[in-house]
């Protein structure tokens, strides 16, 4: 089963994303902080990460840099309420950038697209 990690400091967002993505057939773990996410990443394997940028403590961009260094083949979607981060060079390390919305269609489409791309690369 495809495993996703949702990292967001807003509990309601984590629950919404988890419920919606589980309905799509994914197994979803959630983390409320960068430290919590780092611990999960150290102990478990995931197929994709959905990562908020503005969080208390370690930002999503700081965590993204660590993920890219340790697991460069792990797709990451930055999902934030702020479109201004698209111009931050460090956000370019992510595989996709989605602005938060109550309509999760774009997020779900990006998840499916990146997982298909990852699977295709693994088959080559």
Jmol script that loads the backbone (N, CA, C; Angstrom):
load data "model"
ATOM      1  N   UNK A   1       0.839  -1.188   0.000  1.00  0.00           N
ATOM      2  CA  UNK A   1       0.000   0.000   0.000  1.00  0.00           C
ATOM      3  C   UNK A   1       0.887   1.256   0.000  1.00  0.00           C
ATOM      4  N   UNK A   2       0.465   2.270  -0.696  1.00  0.00           N
ATOM      5  CA  UNK A   2       1.206   3.520  -0.800  1.00  0.00           C
ATOM      6  C   UNK A   2       1.067   4.315   0.496  1.00  0.00           C
ATOM      7  N   UNK A   3       2.223   4.709   1.047  1.00  0.00           N
ATOM      8  CA  UNK A   3       2.253   5.402   2.336  1.00  0.00           C
ATOM      9  C   UNK A   3       2.629   6.866   2.156  1.00  0.00           C
ATOM     10  N   UNK A   4       1.803   7.745   2.719  1.00  0.00           N
ATOM     11  CA  UNK A   4       2.026   9.184   2.660  1.00  0.00           C
ATOM     12  C   UNK A   4       2.252   9.728   4.063  1.00  0.00           C
ATOM     13  N   UNK A   5       3.051  10.783   4.141  1.00  0.00           N
ATOM     14  CA  UNK A   5       3.246  11.501   5.398  1.00  0.00           C
ATOM     15  C   UNK A   5       2.775  12.934   5.200  1.00  0.00           C
ATOM     16  N   UNK A   6       1.824  13.357   6.025  1.00  0.00           N
ATOM     17  CA  UNK A   6       1.314  14.727   6.003  1.00  0.00           C
ATOM     18  C   UNK A   6       1.896  15.462   7.211  1.00  0.00           C
ATOM     19  N   UNK A   7       2.616  16.561   6.929  1.00  0.00           N
ATOM     20  CA  UNK A   7       3.248  17.343   7.998  1.00  0.00           C
ATOM     21  C   UNK A   7       2.644  18.747   7.990  1.00  0.00           C
ATOM     22  N   UNK A   8       1.910  19.063   9.050  1.00  0.00           N
ATOM     23  CA  UNK A   8       1.254  20.363   9.166  1.00  0.00           C
ATOM     24  C   UNK A   8       1.002  20.626  10.638  1.00  0.00           C
ATOM     25  N   UNK A   9       1.240  21.853  11.091  1.00  0.00           N
ATOM     26  CA  UNK A   9       1.034  22.154  12.505  1.00  0.00           C
ATOM     27  C   UNK A   9      -0.429  22.389  12.859  1.00  0.00           C
ATOM     28  N   UNK A  10      -1.297  22.459  11.868  1.00  0.00           N
ATOM     29  CA  UNK A  10      -2.733  22.627  12.138  1.00  0.00           C
ATOM     30  C   UNK A  10      -3.409  21.257  12.162  1.00  0.00           C
ATOM     31  N   UNK A  11      -3.884  20.882  13.346  1.00  0.00           N
ATOM     32  CA  UNK A  11      -4.483  19.558  13.543  1.00  0.00           C
ATOM     33  C   UNK A  11      -5.646  19.306  12.587  1.00  0.00           C
ATOM     34  N   UNK A  12      -6.509  20.313  12.396  1.00  0.00           N
ATOM     35  CA  UNK A  12      -7.666  20.129  11.518  1.00  0.00           C
ATOM     36  C   UNK A  12      -7.254  19.848  10.077  1.00  0.00           C
ATOM     37  N   UNK A  13      -6.202  20.510   9.618  1.00  0.00           N
ATOM     38  CA  UNK A  13      -5.688  20.276   8.267  1.00  0.00           C
ATOM     39  C   UNK A  13      -5.161  18.849   8.155  1.00  0.00           C
ATOM     40  N   UNK A  14      -4.390  18.411   9.156  1.00  0.00           N
ATOM     41  CA  UNK A  14      -3.855  17.037   9.147  1.00  0.00           C
ATOM     42  C   UNK A  14      -4.979  16.024   9.046  1.00  0.00           C
ATOM     43  N   UNK A  15      -6.029  16.223   9.843  1.00  0.00           N
ATOM     44  CA  UNK A  15      -7.149  15.273   9.838  1.00  0.00           C
ATOM     45  C   UNK A  15      -7.901  15.301   8.507  1.00  0.00           C
ATOM     46  N   UNK A  16      -8.121  16.490   7.962  1.00  0.00           N
ATOM     47  CA  UNK A  16      -8.811  16.621   6.677  1.00  0.00           C
ATOM     48  C   UNK A  16      -8.024  15.918   5.579  1.00  0.00           C
ATOM     49  N   UNK A  17      -6.728  16.227   5.480  1.00  0.00           N
ATOM     50  CA  UNK A  17      -5.896  15.618   4.437  1.00  0.00           C
ATOM     51  C   UNK A  17      -5.851  14.107   4.599  1.00  0.00           C
ATOM     52  N   UNK A  18      -5.676  13.648   5.838  1.00  0.00           N
ATOM     53  CA  UNK A  18      -5.606  12.205   6.080  1.00  0.00           C
ATOM     54  C   UNK A  18      -6.905  11.522   5.641  1.00  0.00           C
ATOM     55  N   UNK A  19      -8.042  12.085   6.030  1.00  0.00           N
ATOM     56  CA  UNK A  19      -9.330  11.486   5.665  1.00  0.00           C
ATOM     57  C   UNK A  19      -9.530  11.457   4.152  1.00  0.00           C
ATOM     58  N   UNK A  20      -9.257  12.588   3.502  1.00  0.00           N
ATOM     59  CA  UNK A  20      -9.441  12.675   2.047  1.00  0.00           C
ATOM     60  C   UNK A  20      -8.495  11.736   1.291  1.00  0.00           C
ATOM     61  N   UNK A  21      -7.252  11.669   1.732  1.00  0.00           N
ATOM     62  CA  UNK A  21      -6.268  10.827   1.036  1.00  0.00           C
ATOM     63  C   UNK A  21      -6.483   9.348   1.330  1.00  0.00           C
ATOM     64  N   UNK A  22      -6.959   9.032   2.521  1.00  0.00           N
ATOM     65  CA  UNK A  22      -7.311   7.634   2.821  1.00  0.00           C
ATOM     66  C   UNK A  22      -8.481   7.192   1.956  1.00  0.00           C
ATOM     67  N   UNK A  23      -9.419   8.102   1.680  1.00  0.00           N
ATOM     68  CA  UNK A  23     -10.532   7.789   0.773  1.00  0.00           C
ATOM     69  C   UNK A  23     -10.037   7.478  -0.635  1.00  0.00           C
ATOM     70  N   UNK A  24      -8.850   8.015  -0.983  1.00  0.00           N
ATOM     71  CA  UNK A  24      -8.245   7.758  -2.296  1.00  0.00           C
ATOM     72  C   UNK A  24      -7.469   6.431  -2.297  1.00  0.00           C
ATOM     73  N   UNK A  25      -7.386   5.775  -1.134  1.00  0.00           N
ATOM     74  CA  UNK A  25      -6.725   4.477  -1.057  1.00  0.00           C
ATOM     75  C   UNK A  25      -5.310   4.499  -0.519  1.00  0.00           C
ATOM     76  N   UNK A  26      -4.863   5.648   0.012  1.00  0.00           N
ATOM     77  CA  UNK A  26      -3.512   5.752   0.554  1.00  0.00           C
ATOM     78  C   UNK A  26      -3.524   5.484   2.054  1.00  0.00           C
ATOM     79  N   UNK A  27      -2.415   4.990   2.561  1.00  0.00           N
ATOM     80  CA  UNK A  27      -2.213   4.893   4.003  1.00  0.00           C
ATOM     81  C   UNK A  27      -1.517   6.177   4.420  1.00  0.00           C
ATOM     82  N   UNK A  28      -2.069   6.885   5.413  1.00  0.00           N
ATOM     83  CA  UNK A  28      -1.569   8.215   5.763  1.00  0.00           C
ATOM     84  C   UNK A  28      -1.144   8.274   7.227  1.00  0.00           C
ATOM     85  N   UNK A  29       0.070   8.766   7.444  1.00  0.00           N
ATOM     86  CA  UNK A  29       0.564   9.111   8.777  1.00  0.00           C
ATOM     87  C   UNK A  29       0.622  10.630   8.833  1.00  0.00           C
ATOM     88  N   UNK A  30       0.519  11.186  10.035  1.00  0.00           N
ATOM     89  CA  UNK A  30       0.591  12.640  10.163  1.00  0.00           C
ATOM     90  C   UNK A  30       1.600  13.029  11.237  1.00  0.00           C
ATOM     91  N   UNK A  31       2.139  14.242  11.071  1.00  0.00           N
ATOM     92  CA  UNK A  31       3.053  14.819  12.055  1.00  0.00           C
ATOM     93  C   UNK A  31       2.715  16.294  12.199  1.00  0.00           C
ATOM     94  N   UNK A  32       2.797  16.807  13.428  1.00  0.00           N
ATOM     95  CA  UNK A  32       2.465  18.202  13.691  1.00  0.00           C
ATOM     96  C   UNK A  32       3.659  19.132  13.752  1.00  0.00           C
ATOM     97  N   UNK A  33       4.876  18.551  13.763  1.00  0.00           N
ATOM     98  CA  UNK A  33       6.095  19.362  13.808  1.00  0.00           C
ATOM     99  C   UNK A  33       7.154  18.747  12.894  1.00  0.00           C
ATOM    100  N   UNK A  34       8.156  19.558  12.578  1.00  0.00           N
ATOM    101  CA  UNK A  34       9.271  19.047  11.797  1.00  0.00           C
ATOM    102  C   UNK A  34      10.004  17.938  12.527  1.00  0.00           C
ATOM    103  N   UNK A  35      10.167  18.088  13.844  1.00  0.00           N
ATOM    104  CA  UNK A  35      10.867  17.082  14.648  1.00  0.00           C
ATOM    105  C   UNK A  35      10.108  15.753  14.635  1.00  0.00           C
ATOM    106  N   UNK A  36       8.797  15.835  14.778  1.00  0.00           N
ATOM    107  CA  UNK A  36       7.957  14.631  14.736  1.00  0.00           C
ATOM    108  C   UNK A  36       8.075  13.950  13.367  1.00  0.00           C
ATOM    109  N   UNK A  37       8.069  14.752  12.315  1.00  0.00           N
ATOM    110  CA  UNK A  37       8.199  14.212  10.960  1.00  0.00           C
ATOM    111  C   UNK A  37       9.562  13.558  10.761  1.00  0.00           C
ATOM    112  N   UNK A  38      10.620  14.211  11.245  1.00  0.00           N
ATOM    113  CA  UNK A  38      11.978  13.668  11.105  1.00  0.00           C
ATOM    114  C   UNK A  38      12.092  12.312  11.795  1.00  0.00           C
ATOM    115  N   UNK A  39      11.462  12.186  12.956  1.00  0.00           N
ATOM    116  CA  UNK A  39      11.493  10.919  13.680  1.00  0.00           C
ATOM    117  C   UNK A  39      10.751   9.831  12.895  1.00  0.00           C
ATOM    118  N   UNK A  40       9.590  10.167  12.360  1.00  0.00           N
ATOM    119  CA  UNK A  40       8.844   9.197  11.552  1.00  0.00           C
ATOM    120  C   UNK A  40       9.647   8.778  10.326  1.00  0.00           C
ATOM    121  N   UNK A  41      10.299   9.738   9.684  1.00  0.00           N
ATOM    122  CA  UNK A  41      11.087   9.447   8.485  1.00  0.00           C
ATOM    123  C   UNK A  41      12.294   8.567   8.794  1.00  0.00           C
ATOM    124  N   UNK A  42      12.806   8.690  10.000  1.00  0.00           N
ATOM    125  CA  UNK A  42      13.951   7.883  10.395  1.00  0.00           C
ATOM    126  C   UNK A  42      13.546   6.427  10.632  1.00  0.00           C
ATOM    127  N   UNK A  43      12.309   6.217  11.099  1.00  0.00           N
ATOM    128  CA  UNK A  43      11.873   4.882  11.512  1.00  0.00           C
ATOM    129  C   UNK A  43      10.936   4.181  10.539  1.00  0.00           C
ATOM    130  N   UNK A  44      10.431   4.906   9.547  1.00  0.00           N
ATOM    131  CA  UNK A  44       9.459   4.313   8.622  1.00  0.00           C
ATOM    132  C   UNK A  44       9.749   4.759   7.197  1.00  0.00           C
ATOM    133  N   UNK A  45       9.230   3.988   6.252  1.00  0.00           N
ATOM    134  CA  UNK A  45       9.370   4.345   4.841  1.00  0.00           C
ATOM    135  C   UNK A  45       8.067   4.951   4.335  1.00  0.00           C
ATOM    136  N   UNK A  46       8.201   6.007   3.551  1.00  0.00           N
ATOM    137  CA  UNK A  46       7.050   6.662   2.941  1.00  0.00           C
ATOM    138  C   UNK A  46       7.292   6.790   1.447  1.00  0.00           C
ATOM    139  N   UNK A  47       6.206   6.891   0.703  1.00  0.00           N
ATOM    140  CA  UNK A  47       6.286   7.038  -0.749  1.00  0.00           C
ATOM    141  C   UNK A  47       6.223   8.500  -1.176  1.00  0.00           C
ATOM    142  N   UNK A  48       5.694   9.375  -0.302  1.00  0.00           N
ATOM    143  CA  UNK A  48       5.532  10.785  -0.637  1.00  0.00           C
ATOM    144  C   UNK A  48       5.251  11.569   0.638  1.00  0.00           C
ATOM    145  N   UNK A  49       5.690  12.833   0.660  1.00  0.00           N
ATOM    146  CA  UNK A  49       5.432  13.714   1.804  1.00  0.00           C
ATOM    147  C   UNK A  49       4.678  14.949   1.340  1.00  0.00           C
ATOM    148  N   UNK A  50       3.680  15.331   2.117  1.00  0.00           N
ATOM    149  CA  UNK A  50       2.976  16.598   1.924  1.00  0.00           C
ATOM    150  C   UNK A  50       3.381  17.470   3.101  1.00  0.00           C
ATOM    151  N   UNK A  51       3.996  18.612   2.799  1.00  0.00           N
ATOM    152  CA  UNK A  51       4.682  19.386   3.821  1.00  0.00           C
ATOM    153  C   UNK A  51       4.226  20.842   3.834  1.00  0.00           C
ATOM    154  N   UNK A  52       3.764  21.294   5.005  1.00  0.00           N
ATOM    155  CA  UNK A  52       3.438  22.704   5.194  1.00  0.00           C
ATOM    156  C   UNK A  52       4.747  23.483   5.345  1.00  0.00           C
ATOM    157  N   UNK A  53       4.729  24.763   5.032  1.00  0.00           N
ATOM    158  CA  UNK A  53       5.947  25.567   5.148  1.00  0.00           C
ATOM    159  C   UNK A  53       6.019  26.273   6.495  1.00  0.00           C
ATOM    160  N   UNK A  54       4.982  27.036   6.846  1.00  0.00           N
ATOM    161  CA  UNK A  54       5.020  27.808   8.095  1.00  0.00           C
ATOM    162  C   UNK A  54       4.521  26.950   9.249  1.00  0.00           C
ATOM    163  N   UNK A  55       5.477  26.522  10.076  1.00  0.00           N
ATOM    164  CA  UNK A  55       5.149  25.729  11.256  1.00  0.00           C
ATOM    165  C   UNK A  55       5.944  26.273  12.429  1.00  0.00           C
ATOM    166  N   UNK A  56       5.472  26.001  13.629  1.00  0.00           N
ATOM    167  CA  UNK A  56       6.204  26.398  14.827  1.00  0.00           C
ATOM    168  C   UNK A  56       7.500  25.587  14.879  1.00  0.00           C
ATOM    169  N   UNK A  57       8.562  26.208  15.344  1.00  0.00           N
ATOM    170  CA  UNK A  57       9.840  25.501  15.401  1.00  0.00           C
ATOM    171  C   UNK A  57      10.463  25.443  14.014  1.00  0.00           C
ATOM    172  N   UNK A  58      10.864  24.254  13.632  1.00  0.00           N
ATOM    173  CA  UNK A  58      11.499  24.062  12.330  1.00  0.00           C
ATOM    174  C   UNK A  58      10.494  24.286  11.201  1.00  0.00           C
ATOM    175  N   UNK A  59      10.868  25.113  10.232  1.00  0.00           N
ATOM    176  CA  UNK A  59       9.954  25.373   9.114  1.00  0.00           C
ATOM    177  C   UNK A  59       9.948  24.203   8.147  1.00  0.00           C
ATOM    178  N   UNK A  60       8.944  24.169   7.312  1.00  0.00           N
ATOM    179  CA  UNK A  60       8.865  23.140   6.282  1.00  0.00           C
ATOM    180  C   UNK A  60      10.031  23.219   5.312  1.00  0.00           C
ATOM    181  N   UNK A  61      10.514  24.426   5.033  1.00  0.00           N
ATOM    182  CA  UNK A  61      11.648  24.577   4.115  1.00  0.00           C
ATOM    183  C   UNK A  61      12.924  23.999   4.722  1.00  0.00           C
ATOM    184  N   UNK A  62      13.100  24.163   6.036  1.00  0.00           N
ATOM    185  CA  UNK A  62      14.269  23.574   6.700  1.00  0.00           C
ATOM    186  C   UNK A  62      14.187  22.050   6.667  1.00  0.00           C
ATOM    187  N   UNK A  63      13.010  21.517   6.937  1.00  0.00           N
ATOM    188  CA  UNK A  63      12.818  20.069   6.893  1.00  0.00           C
ATOM    189  C   UNK A  63      13.011  19.550   5.469  1.00  0.00           C
ATOM    190  N   UNK A  64      12.527  20.290   4.488  1.00  0.00           N
ATOM    191  CA  UNK A  64      12.684  19.895   3.087  1.00  0.00           C
ATOM    192  C   UNK A  64      14.159  19.717   2.740  1.00  0.00           C
ATOM    193  N   UNK A  65      15.001  20.629   3.185  1.00  0.00           N
ATOM    194  CA  UNK A  65      16.435  20.523   2.903  1.00  0.00           C
ATOM    195  C   UNK A  65      17.020  19.247   3.492  1.00  0.00           C
ATOM    196  N   UNK A  66      16.607  18.883   4.703  1.00  0.00           N
ATOM    197  CA  UNK A  66      17.090  17.653   5.336  1.00  0.00           C
ATOM    198  C   UNK A  66      16.603  16.422   4.566  1.00  0.00           C
ATOM    199  N   UNK A  67      15.347  16.456   4.130  1.00  0.00           N
ATOM    200  CA  UNK A  67      14.785  15.319   3.392  1.00  0.00           C
ATOM    201  C   UNK A  67      15.549  15.120   2.091  1.00  0.00           C
ATOM    202  N   UNK A  68      15.793  16.203   1.369  1.00  0.00           N
ATOM    203  CA  UNK A  68      16.499  16.114   0.089  1.00  0.00           C
ATOM    204  C   UNK A  68      17.911  15.557   0.289  1.00  0.00           C
ATOM    205  N   UNK A  69      18.568  15.928   1.387  1.00  0.00           N
ATOM    206  CA  UNK A  69      19.922  15.428   1.657  1.00  0.00           C
ATOM    207  C   UNK A  69      19.935  13.936   1.967  1.00  0.00           C
ATOM    208  N   UNK A  70      18.920  13.470   2.708  1.00  0.00           N
ATOM    209  CA  UNK A  70      18.919  12.081   3.168  1.00  0.00           C
ATOM    210  C   UNK A  70      18.148  11.137   2.248  1.00  0.00           C
ATOM    211  N   UNK A  71      17.084  11.619   1.647  1.00  0.00           N
ATOM    212  CA  UNK A  71      16.217  10.766   0.830  1.00  0.00           C
ATOM    213  C   UNK A  71      15.835  11.513  -0.440  1.00  0.00           C
ATOM    214  N   UNK A  72      16.801  11.705  -1.308  1.00  0.00           N
ATOM    215  CA  UNK A  72      16.586  12.547  -2.485  1.00  0.00           C
ATOM    216  C   UNK A  72      15.550  11.988  -3.451  1.00  0.00           C
ATOM    217  N   UNK A  73      15.252  10.702  -3.357  1.00  0.00           N
ATOM    218  CA  UNK A  73      14.270  10.102  -4.257  1.00  0.00           C
ATOM    219  C   UNK A  73      12.845  10.150  -3.695  1.00  0.00           C
ATOM    220  N   UNK A  74      12.660  10.751  -2.530  1.00  0.00           N
ATOM    221  CA  UNK A  74      11.344  10.829  -1.892  1.00  0.00           C
ATOM    222  C   UNK A  74      10.627  12.092  -2.350  1.00  0.00           C
ATOM    223  N   UNK A  75       9.524  11.953  -3.106  1.00  0.00           N
ATOM    224  CA  UNK A  75       8.807  13.147  -3.586  1.00  0.00           C
ATOM    225  C   UNK A  75       8.192  13.945  -2.439  1.00  0.00           C
ATOM    226  N   UNK A  76       8.291  15.272  -2.564  1.00  0.00           N
ATOM    227  CA  UNK A  76       7.747  16.175  -1.549  1.00  0.00           C
ATOM    228  C   UNK A  76       6.867  17.217  -2.232  1.00  0.00           C
ATOM    229  N   UNK A  77       5.657  17.379  -1.699  1.00  0.00           N
ATOM    230  CA  UNK A  77       4.750  18.437  -2.141  1.00  0.00           C
ATOM    231  C   UNK A  77       4.693  19.476  -1.032  1.00  0.00           C
ATOM    232  N   UNK A  78       5.077  20.707  -1.351  1.00  0.00           N
ATOM    233  CA  UNK A  78       4.884  21.801  -0.404  1.00  0.00           C
ATOM    234  C   UNK A  78       3.434  22.250  -0.530  1.00  0.00           C
ATOM    235  N   UNK A  79       2.750  22.312   0.590  1.00  0.00           N
ATOM    236  CA  UNK A  79       1.345  22.699   0.587  1.00  0.00           C
ATOM    237  C   UNK A  79       1.184  23.792   1.637  1.00  0.00           C
ATOM    238  N   UNK A  80       0.986  25.019   1.164  1.00  0.00           N
ATOM    239  CA  UNK A  80       0.988  26.165   2.068  1.00  0.00           C
ATOM    240  C   UNK A  80      -0.123  27.136   1.704  1.00  0.00           C
ATOM    241  N   UNK A  81      -0.481  27.967   2.651  1.00  0.00           N
ATOM    242  CA  UNK A  81      -1.503  28.987   2.392  1.00  0.00           C
ATOM    243  C   UNK A  81      -0.910  30.204   1.683  1.00  0.00           C
ATOM    244  N   UNK A  82       0.411  30.231   1.534  1.00  0.00           N
ATOM    245  CA  UNK A  82       1.083  31.413   1.001  1.00  0.00           C
ATOM    246  C   UNK A  82       1.763  31.121  -0.328  1.00  0.00           C
ATOM    247  N   UNK A  83       1.315  31.778  -1.373  1.00  0.00           N
ATOM    248  CA  UNK A  83       1.914  31.563  -2.690  1.00  0.00           C
ATOM    249  C   UNK A  83       3.278  32.243  -2.809  1.00  0.00           C
ATOM    250  N   UNK A  84       3.592  33.185  -1.911  1.00  0.00           N
ATOM    251  CA  UNK A  84       4.848  33.945  -2.000  1.00  0.00           C
ATOM    252  C   UNK A  84       6.085  33.059  -1.871  1.00  0.00           C
ATOM    253  N   UNK A  85       5.969  31.901  -1.247  1.00  0.00           N
ATOM    254  CA  UNK A  85       7.131  31.035  -1.072  1.00  0.00           C
ATOM    255  C   UNK A  85       7.599  30.395  -2.375  1.00  0.00           C
ATOM    256  N   UNK A  86       6.763  30.456  -3.416  1.00  0.00           N
ATOM    257  CA  UNK A  86       7.158  29.895  -4.707  1.00  0.00           C
ATOM    258  C   UNK A  86       8.432  30.544  -5.217  1.00  0.00           C
ATOM    259  N   UNK A  87       8.670  31.785  -4.823  1.00  0.00           N
ATOM    260  CA  UNK A  87       9.850  32.501  -5.295  1.00  0.00           C
ATOM    261  C   UNK A  87      11.070  32.279  -4.407  1.00  0.00           C
ATOM    262  N   UNK A  88      10.900  31.584  -3.301  1.00  0.00           N
ATOM    263  CA  UNK A  88      12.018  31.259  -2.418  1.00  0.00           C
ATOM    264  C   UNK A  88      12.776  30.082  -3.034  1.00  0.00           C
ATOM    265  N   UNK A  89      14.066  30.287  -3.298  1.00  0.00           N
ATOM    266  CA  UNK A  89      14.846  29.238  -3.970  1.00  0.00           C
ATOM    267  C   UNK A  89      14.763  27.897  -3.257  1.00  0.00           C
ATOM    268  N   UNK A  90      14.713  27.900  -1.939  1.00  0.00           N
ATOM    269  CA  UNK A  90      14.688  26.624  -1.224  1.00  0.00           C
ATOM    270  C   UNK A  90      13.398  25.844  -1.474  1.00  0.00           C
ATOM    271  N   UNK A  91      12.325  26.531  -1.871  1.00  0.00           N
ATOM    272  CA  UNK A  91      11.079  25.807  -2.174  1.00  0.00           C
ATOM    273  C   UNK A  91      11.203  25.035  -3.489  1.00  0.00           C
ATOM    274  N   UNK A  92      12.188  25.405  -4.301  1.00  0.00           N
ATOM    275  CA  UNK A  92      12.369  24.734  -5.595  1.00  0.00           C
ATOM    276  C   UNK A  92      12.896  23.312  -5.436  1.00  0.00           C
ATOM    277  N   UNK A  93      13.322  22.958  -4.233  1.00  0.00           N
ATOM    278  CA  UNK A  93      13.761  21.590  -3.963  1.00  0.00           C
ATOM    279  C   UNK A  93      12.582  20.618  -3.969  1.00  0.00           C
ATOM    280  N   UNK A  94      11.397  21.136  -3.745  1.00  0.00           N
ATOM    281  CA  UNK A  94      10.198  20.291  -3.711  1.00  0.00           C
ATOM    282  C   UNK A  94       9.805  19.863  -5.122  1.00  0.00           C
ATOM    283  N   UNK A  95       9.086  18.769  -5.201  1.00  0.00           N
ATOM    284  CA  UNK A  95       8.630  18.247  -6.492  1.00  0.00           C
ATOM    285  C   UNK A  95       7.371  18.950  -6.982  1.00  0.00           C
ATOM    286  N   UNK A  96       6.621  19.543  -6.043  1.00  0.00           N
ATOM    287  CA  UNK A  96       5.399  20.266  -6.416  1.00  0.00           C
ATOM    288  C   UNK A  96       5.094  21.290  -5.330  1.00  0.00           C
ATOM    289  N   UNK A  97       4.295  22.285  -5.701  1.00  0.00           N
ATOM    290  CA  UNK A  97       3.923  23.375  -4.795  1.00  0.00           C
ATOM    291  C   UNK A  97       2.432  23.602  -4.975  1.00  0.00           C
ATOM    292  N   UNK A  98       1.684  23.443  -3.910  1.00  0.00           N
ATOM    293  CA  UNK A  98       0.229  23.599  -3.963  1.00  0.00           C
ATOM    294  C   UNK A  98      -0.196  24.612  -2.906  1.00  0.00           C
ATOM    295  N   UNK A  99      -1.016  25.564  -3.304  1.00  0.00           N
ATOM    296  CA  UNK A  99      -1.564  26.523  -2.350  1.00  0.00           C
ATOM    297  C   UNK A  99      -2.793  25.879  -1.698  1.00  0.00           C
ATOM    298  N   UNK A 100      -2.837  25.923  -0.366  1.00  0.00           N
ATOM    299  CA  UNK A 100      -3.938  25.294   0.376  1.00  0.00           C
ATOM    300  C   UNK A 100      -5.283  25.826  -0.089  1.00  0.00           C
ATOM    301  N   UNK A 101      -6.231  24.913  -0.124  1.00  0.00           N
ATOM    302  CA  UNK A 101      -7.591  25.248  -0.532  1.00  0.00           C
ATOM    303  C   UNK A 101      -8.534  24.253   0.127  1.00  0.00           C
ATOM    304  N   UNK A 102      -9.796  24.631   0.267  1.00  0.00           N
ATOM    305  CA  UNK A 102     -10.774  23.680   0.795  1.00  0.00           C
ATOM    306  C   UNK A 102     -11.084  22.598  -0.244  1.00  0.00           C
ATOM    307  N   UNK A 103     -10.780  22.868  -1.497  1.00  0.00           N
ATOM    308  CA  UNK A 103     -10.922  21.891  -2.575  1.00  0.00           C
ATOM    309  C   UNK A 103      -9.569  21.194  -2.746  1.00  0.00           C
ATOM    310  N   UNK A 104      -9.515  19.923  -2.417  1.00  0.00           N
ATOM    311  CA  UNK A 104      -8.246  19.201  -2.434  1.00  0.00           C
ATOM    312  C   UNK A 104      -7.942  18.546  -3.784  1.00  0.00           C
ATOM    313  N   UNK A 105      -8.670  18.911  -4.820  1.00  0.00           N
ATOM    314  CA  UNK A 105      -8.472  18.311  -6.138  1.00  0.00           C
ATOM    315  C   UNK A 105      -7.044  18.490  -6.637  1.00  0.00           C
ATOM    316  N   UNK A 106      -6.517  19.713  -6.557  1.00  0.00           N
ATOM    317  CA  UNK A 106      -5.155  19.955  -7.045  1.00  0.00           C
ATOM    318  C   UNK A 106      -4.136  19.137  -6.258  1.00  0.00           C
ATOM    319  N   UNK A 107      -4.298  19.072  -4.944  1.00  0.00           N
ATOM    320  CA  UNK A 107      -3.380  18.296  -4.116  1.00  0.00           C
ATOM    321  C   UNK A 107      -3.446  16.818  -4.492  1.00  0.00           C
ATOM    322  N   UNK A 108      -4.642  16.280  -4.607  1.00  0.00           N
ATOM    323  CA  UNK A 108      -4.805  14.866  -4.964  1.00  0.00           C
ATOM    324  C   UNK A 108      -4.208  14.582  -6.342  1.00  0.00           C
ATOM    325  N   UNK A 109      -4.401  15.502  -7.283  1.00  0.00           N
ATOM    326  CA  UNK A 109      -3.839  15.333  -8.630  1.00  0.00           C
ATOM    327  C   UNK A 109      -2.314  15.300  -8.584  1.00  0.00           C
ATOM    328  N   UNK A 110      -1.707  16.185  -7.793  1.00  0.00           N
ATOM    329  CA  UNK A 110      -0.248  16.219  -7.670  1.00  0.00           C
ATOM    330  C   UNK A 110       0.274  14.941  -7.024  1.00  0.00           C
ATOM    331  N   UNK A 111      -0.422  14.459  -6.001  1.00  0.00           N
ATOM    332  CA  UNK A 111      -0.030  13.203  -5.347  1.00  0.00           C
ATOM    333  C   UNK A 111      -0.024  12.076  -6.372  1.00  0.00           C
ATOM    334  N   UNK A 112      -1.111  11.934  -7.112  1.00  0.00           N
ATOM    335  CA  UNK A 112      -1.219  10.863  -8.109  1.00  0.00           C
ATOM    336  C   UNK A 112      -0.141  10.994  -9.185  1.00  0.00           C
ATOM    337  N   UNK A 113       0.088  12.212  -9.650  1.00  0.00           N
ATOM    338  CA  UNK A 113       1.070  12.453 -10.706  1.00  0.00           C
ATOM    339  C   UNK A 113       2.486  12.094 -10.236  1.00  0.00           C
ATOM    340  N   UNK A 114       2.861  12.532  -9.036  1.00  0.00           N
ATOM    341  CA  UNK A 114       4.204  12.271  -8.533  1.00  0.00           C
ATOM    342  C   UNK A 114       4.417  10.792  -8.215  1.00  0.00           C
ATOM    343  N   UNK A 115       3.395  10.132  -7.711  1.00  0.00           N
ATOM    344  CA  UNK A 115       3.525   8.704  -7.424  1.00  0.00           C
ATOM    345  C   UNK A 115       3.657   7.900  -8.717  1.00  0.00           C
ATOM    346  N   UNK A 116       2.917   8.302  -9.748  1.00  0.00           N
ATOM    347  CA  UNK A 116       3.028   7.631 -11.051  1.00  0.00           C
ATOM    348  C   UNK A 116       4.426   7.833 -11.630  1.00  0.00           C
ATOM    349  N   UNK A 117       4.953   9.040 -11.507  1.00  0.00           N
ATOM    350  CA  UNK A 117       6.298   9.356 -12.002  1.00  0.00           C
ATOM    351  C   UNK A 117       7.341   8.535 -11.247  1.00  0.00           C
ATOM    352  N   UNK A 118       7.186   8.429  -9.927  1.00  0.00           N
ATOM    353  CA  UNK A 118       8.123   7.659  -9.106  1.00  0.00           C
ATOM    354  C   UNK A 118       8.096   6.182  -9.498  1.00  0.00           C
ATOM    355  N   UNK A 119       6.897   5.665  -9.697  1.00  0.00           N
ATOM    356  CA  UNK A 119       6.757   4.259 -10.078  1.00  0.00           C
ATOM    357  C   UNK A 119       7.402   3.999 -11.440  1.00  0.00           C
ATOM    358  N   UNK A 120       7.203   4.920 -12.361  1.00  0.00           N
ATOM    359  CA  UNK A 120       7.776   4.799 -13.703  1.00  0.00           C
ATOM    360  C   UNK A 120       9.310   4.807 -13.623  1.00  0.00           C
ATOM    361  N   UNK A 121       9.875   5.669 -12.787  1.00  0.00           N
ATOM    362  CA  UNK A 121      11.331   5.744 -12.628  1.00  0.00           C
ATOM    363  C   UNK A 121      11.884   4.453 -12.020  1.00  0.00           C
ATOM    364  N   UNK A 122      11.133   3.860 -11.097  1.00  0.00           N
ATOM    365  CA  UNK A 122      11.591   2.629 -10.455  1.00  0.00           C
ATOM    366  C   UNK A 122      11.572   1.446 -11.421  1.00  0.00           C
ATOM    367  N   UNK A 123      10.712   1.510 -12.414  1.00  0.00           N
ATOM    368  CA  UNK A 123      10.607   0.422 -13.382  1.00  0.00           C
ATOM    369  C   UNK A 123      11.691   0.492 -14.459  1.00  0.00           C
ATOM    370  N   UNK A 124      12.346   1.635 -14.572  1.00  0.00           N
ATOM    371  CA  UNK A 124      13.383   1.790 -15.608  1.00  0.00           C
ATOM    372  C   UNK A 124      14.703   1.229 -15.175  1.00  0.00           C
TER     373      UNK A 124
END
end "model"
wireframe off; spacefill off
backbone 0.3
color backbone group
